[in-house]
Each structure stands twice: as C-alpha cells, then as structure tokens.
Amino acid sequence: MGCTMERLLWAWMILDSGLCSVSLPEITDWKFITECVKEHNRARSSVSPPASNMLYMTWDEDLAITSRAWARHCVFEHNPQRRHPTFSSVGENIWTGYPPSTFDVTGAIKSWVDEKQVYDYDSQVCRSVCGHYTQVVWANSYKVGCAAHLCPNGVQKTGFGPTAGVLFVCNYAPAGNVNGRKPYESKGAACSGCEGTCVDQLCRSPDRDSDESYYWTRGSNYVAIVVVRPIALILTFAAAYAVHHFYPDIFCYE
C-alpha cells in the first residue's frame, strides 16, 4: 500500500511539474504577435489561384482581447458574443490540443490552412471541414487578434477528458465566410483589384496596415473611473474637512 501511494505521489509530482513548466505567450508578446501575423499572411500570399484583392493582414489589440476572454472559458466552441468597437462583424477560428507542451502557433495555424486540400476554389465545394482555411484567406479580413490559454482541467466539448490542454483562438475583422461568396477574387494579376502597393502578392496600405489599439477609446469611462473619480473623492473629503474645521458650528439639514 505504501509503495503504491509513493508511486502515485511521484506520478502526480511529475505531471504537476510538467504542467507548471508550460508557459504560453501573452497577447502582448511581440514574438507571438509577429508569428500570428506572419503565418496568416504567408497563407494569404500563397493562395492558388492567385488573388487579385487579397489584403495584407495586421494585428488588432481588441480582437486579441476578445480571443483571450473567450479562450479562458476552455470550451471548444465558437464565441456567440464577438464584439468590436469599430467593425460590425467579427470572424473566429479555434484550435485545441494536448498536452500543452505541444502547442505551437505555426502548427495550429497550419492545421487551418491545410484544409485547403479539401476545398475547391472554382466550385466552392468543401469535401470536409474547410471554414478555418477560408477565413484565414478571406481577402477582406485584414485584422487579426489571437490568444492561447492553458486549460489545466481540460477543454470542454473535446475527447480530452480532464487532461490539460490548450485553447487557441483567433478573431478576424471584418468577418469572412459569407454565404455564396468566394474567399477572394482571382481576376487578373495579384493585387490588380485593390489600391495601394503590392508586396508578396498582398495589397498594402499605410493607413490600413497600422496595428490597432483601442485601450483608451474602448472605454471612454476608463479614465473617469481610474483617474477622475478618485481625485473627486479626495477633493470631496478635503472640502468637508475644511468646512468642518473653519465652521464647526454649521449644521446641514435635508
């Protein structure tokens, strides 16, 4: 009995130490951001047939925050409440896997891109799951924000059970996968259907390609809550103290 308990304890310690050693990137990690953007644009620039209107994709902080918030639910299903302060529609891809140490941004995105093998562009026929691929290469989706979250008790709605796993979520704006539409146009040479410069068969624009941050604009009340309200509270107490100090005989009635 003692030997069995000792073995179970050692097994638990090994598993626990392995789980704790897993470090997933934050959404502010520049390497993580760069890799997410690079892998998406790699897929977008190499579509076949070539795209005449494929926009270069850049990072969006708000999309990343939305992705992170949903990934923390540890449920392998789409977020029904995707919102953005600027775009009216938001698309989403999700990936999950275990053990956590096997997570890799390039590998996760590649699993979506590999769905092109079962997708026929001309007929728009998909022989299996290919919605992840078509979202990645949706020409008008030019903003992306991703997040990876460690789920120590497993990812719900998978076959992992309670085994620790990772949920990787990417949100896109504007959303892709519009019914009846192809993910991109293939009329003419690369970039011939859009304005701006053409780099690696992707349409570039200085205004559109800037990385977006909505930290202050997302909650105009943020400054009021964090800065203005505490100052106002301090001033209120100071005024009350001053009145009481200089006019101790004054009483206030309702």
Legacy VTK file of the C-alpha trace (Angstrom):
# vtk DataFile Version 3.0
C-alpha trace
ASCII
DATASET POLYDATA
POINTS 254 float
0.000 0.000 0.000
2.809 2.400 0.946
4.678 1.603 -2.279
1.564 2.256 -4.360
0.937 5.591 -2.661
4.548 6.577 -3.199
4.316 5.798 -6.918
1.085 7.794 -7.229
2.716 10.710 -5.441
5.706 10.640 -7.781
3.411 10.443 -10.820
1.417 13.416 -9.576
4.586 15.422 -8.941
5.893 14.682 -12.446
2.610 15.599 -14.103
2.213 18.700 -11.973
5.742 19.913 -12.634
5.254 19.326 -16.352
2.073 21.366 -16.356
3.589 24.202 -14.370
6.576 24.327 -16.724
4.305 25.177 -19.669
4.411 28.885 -20.425
2.052 30.194 -23.067
2.628 33.607 -24.669
0.619 36.641 -23.650
-1.281 38.666 -26.250
1.266 41.460 -25.727
4.213 39.189 -26.552
5.767 40.701 -29.682
7.131 37.352 -30.873
3.679 35.795 -30.538
2.053 38.701 -32.383
4.636 38.595 -35.158
4.252 34.855 -35.630
0.456 35.018 -35.767
0.509 37.789 -38.372
3.319 36.202 -40.388
1.664 32.789 -40.661
-1.642 34.290 -41.726
-0.009 36.423 -44.405
2.103 33.502 -45.566
-1.095 31.575 -46.292
-2.795 34.586 -47.866
0.080 35.334 -50.239
0.309 31.746 -51.469
-3.326 31.021 -52.410
-3.975 29.201 -55.650
-5.200 30.586 -57.957
-3.529 33.925 -57.049
-5.767 36.593 -55.515
-6.348 39.963 -57.135
-7.791 41.564 -53.979
-6.029 39.931 -51.003
-5.369 42.498 -48.254
-2.315 42.342 -46.034
-3.327 41.335 -42.506
-2.185 43.149 -39.347
-2.690 42.823 -35.594
-5.655 44.244 -33.710
-5.441 44.522 -29.918
-9.176 44.452 -29.340
-9.588 41.256 -31.349
-6.806 39.688 -29.271
-8.532 40.717 -26.026
-11.795 39.177 -27.251
-9.941 35.992 -28.212
-8.308 35.780 -24.793
-11.577 36.338 -22.943
-13.245 33.519 -24.839
-10.261 31.139 -24.629
-10.436 31.381 -20.838
-13.792 29.582 -20.946
-11.917 26.411 -22.016
-14.794 25.287 -24.239
-14.218 24.056 -27.780
-16.968 26.030 -29.450
-17.373 29.448 -31.046
-17.967 32.604 -29.073
-21.533 33.801 -29.802
-20.825 37.288 -28.421
-17.981 38.578 -30.577
-17.810 42.373 -30.469
-15.514 45.124 -31.750
-15.570 48.918 -31.260
-15.032 49.600 -34.967
-16.033 46.591 -37.062
-19.636 45.412 -37.224
-18.706 41.770 -37.825
-16.022 39.531 -36.349
-14.955 36.083 -37.554
-13.311 33.377 -35.467
-11.114 30.286 -35.724
-10.446 27.968 -32.797
-7.880 25.201 -32.259
-7.292 22.900 -29.322
-4.734 20.263 -28.455
-2.910 18.428 -25.675
-0.586 18.066 -23.907
0.023 21.811 -23.519
3.731 21.477 -24.333
2.846 20.568 -27.929
1.200 23.919 -28.678
2.849 25.880 -31.441
1.424 28.945 -33.227
2.736 27.873 -36.618
1.409 24.343 -36.223
-2.024 25.477 -35.069
-2.474 27.903 -37.959
-1.087 25.310 -40.381
-3.843 22.913 -39.313
-6.363 25.502 -40.506
-4.502 26.234 -43.726
-4.169 22.518 -44.533
-7.943 22.413 -45.011
-7.294 23.833 -48.495
-6.651 20.247 -49.545
-10.374 19.512 -49.265
-11.556 22.846 -50.704
-12.168 23.527 -54.387
-11.996 27.232 -55.190
-13.810 27.135 -58.531
-16.841 25.185 -57.343
-16.662 26.368 -53.694
-17.156 22.732 -52.717
-15.688 21.563 -49.435
-15.284 17.795 -49.015
-14.826 18.146 -45.270
-14.184 20.975 -42.784
-12.623 23.976 -44.541
-14.180 27.047 -42.913
-10.997 27.718 -40.958
-8.990 27.920 -44.174
-11.437 30.176 -45.976
-11.447 32.562 -43.005
-7.636 32.701 -42.961
-7.579 33.620 -46.668
-10.700 35.781 -46.728
-9.500 38.743 -48.790
-11.427 41.485 -46.952
-10.471 40.299 -43.455
-7.384 42.409 -42.755
-7.232 42.478 -38.948
-6.430 39.547 -36.652
-6.011 39.083 -32.912
-5.179 35.743 -31.276
-4.740 34.263 -27.806
-3.632 30.932 -26.344
-4.891 29.769 -22.958
-3.853 26.868 -20.746
-6.803 24.791 -19.540
-5.459 22.690 -16.631
-8.739 20.780 -16.196
-9.156 20.050 -19.884
-11.064 21.639 -22.739
-14.785 21.010 -22.643
-16.574 19.500 -25.644
-13.488 17.546 -26.708
-12.329 13.996 -26.206
-9.506 15.080 -23.896
-11.441 14.492 -20.706
-9.809 16.170 -17.706
-6.402 16.143 -19.424
-4.778 19.576 -19.507
-4.903 21.222 -22.908
-4.574 24.492 -24.788
-7.286 26.529 -26.467
-6.020 28.805 -29.254
-8.444 31.418 -30.616
-8.067 33.929 -33.455
-10.618 36.641 -34.206
-10.833 38.418 -37.574
-12.325 41.660 -38.843
-14.263 42.169 -40.901
-15.640 38.642 -40.627
-15.229 36.233 -43.521
-17.104 33.150 -44.709
-20.073 34.991 -46.181
-22.500 32.520 -47.737
-22.378 32.380 -51.520
-19.099 34.282 -51.809
-15.602 33.065 -52.630
-12.904 33.960 -50.104
-11.072 36.091 -52.679
-11.150 37.173 -56.324
-8.782 35.679 -58.880
-9.458 38.011 -61.817
-6.234 39.476 -63.144
-2.797 39.630 -61.605
-2.092 39.707 -57.871
-3.232 42.987 -56.246
-4.824 44.186 -59.503
-8.188 44.546 -57.795
-7.180 46.851 -54.951
-5.429 50.165 -54.397
-2.074 50.739 -52.758
1.193 48.884 -53.175
1.643 45.163 -53.800
4.082 43.252 -51.572
4.323 39.450 -51.723
1.054 39.380 -53.692
-0.761 41.219 -50.887
-2.305 44.681 -51.052
-0.629 47.113 -48.661
-1.849 50.470 -47.339
-0.162 52.638 -44.656
-3.479 53.600 -43.069
-4.988 50.135 -43.120
-1.793 48.327 -42.107
-1.191 50.116 -38.803
-1.535 47.898 -35.739
-4.692 48.987 -33.934
-5.033 49.653 -30.221
-8.326 50.650 -28.630
-7.180 50.626 -24.998
-8.302 54.188 -24.274
-11.094 54.539 -26.811
-12.717 51.236 -25.860
-13.873 52.636 -22.566
-14.068 56.354 -22.584
-15.253 55.839 -18.987
-11.938 54.170 -18.164
-10.132 57.442 -17.479
-13.072 58.716 -15.440
-13.177 55.592 -13.312
-9.447 55.149 -12.745
-8.294 58.767 -12.510
-11.075 61.342 -12.205
-13.289 59.608 -9.647
-10.552 59.025 -7.013
-9.447 62.668 -7.359
-13.033 63.874 -6.999
-13.469 61.704 -3.906
-10.314 63.127 -2.313
-11.416 66.680 -3.057
-14.841 65.974 -1.538
-13.299 64.769 1.735
-10.902 67.720 1.729
-13.773 70.183 1.274
-15.797 68.523 4.019
-12.828 68.669 6.389
-12.183 72.342 5.573
-15.811 73.305 6.203
-15.854 71.425 9.497
-12.526 72.974 10.547
-13.343 76.597 9.764
-17.088 76.484 10.510
-17.527 73.952 13.336
-20.959 75.280 14.310
-22.568 74.802 10.912
-25.187 72.064 10.665
-26.722 70.737 7.496
-30.377 69.734 7.231
-32.255 67.982 4.477
LINES 1 255
254 0 1 2 3 4 5 6 7 8 9 10 11 12 13 14 15 16 17 18 19 20 21 22 23 24 25 26 27 28 29 30 31 32 33 34 35 36 37 38 39 40 41 42 43 44 45 46 47 48 49 50 51 52 53 54 55 56 57 58 59 60 61 62 63 64 65 66 67 68 69 70 71 72 73 74 75 76 77 78 79 80 81 82 83 84 85 86 87 88 89 90 91 92 93 94 95 96 97 98 99 100 101 102 103 104 105 106 107 108 109 110 111 112 113 114 115 116 117 118 119 120 121 122 123 124 125 126 127 128 129 130 131 132 133 134 135 136 137 138 139 140 141 142 143 144 145 146 147 148 149 150 151 152 153 154 155 156 157 158 159 160 161 162 163 164 165 166 167 168 169 170 171 172 173 174 175 176 177 178 179 180 181 182 183 184 185 186 187 188 189 190 191 192 193 194 195 196 197 198 199 200 201 202 203 204 205 206 207 208 209 210 211 212 213 214 215 216 217 218 219 220 221 222 223 224 225 226 227 228 229 230 231 232 233 234 235 236 237 238 239 240 241 242 243 244 245 246 247 248 249 250 251 252 253
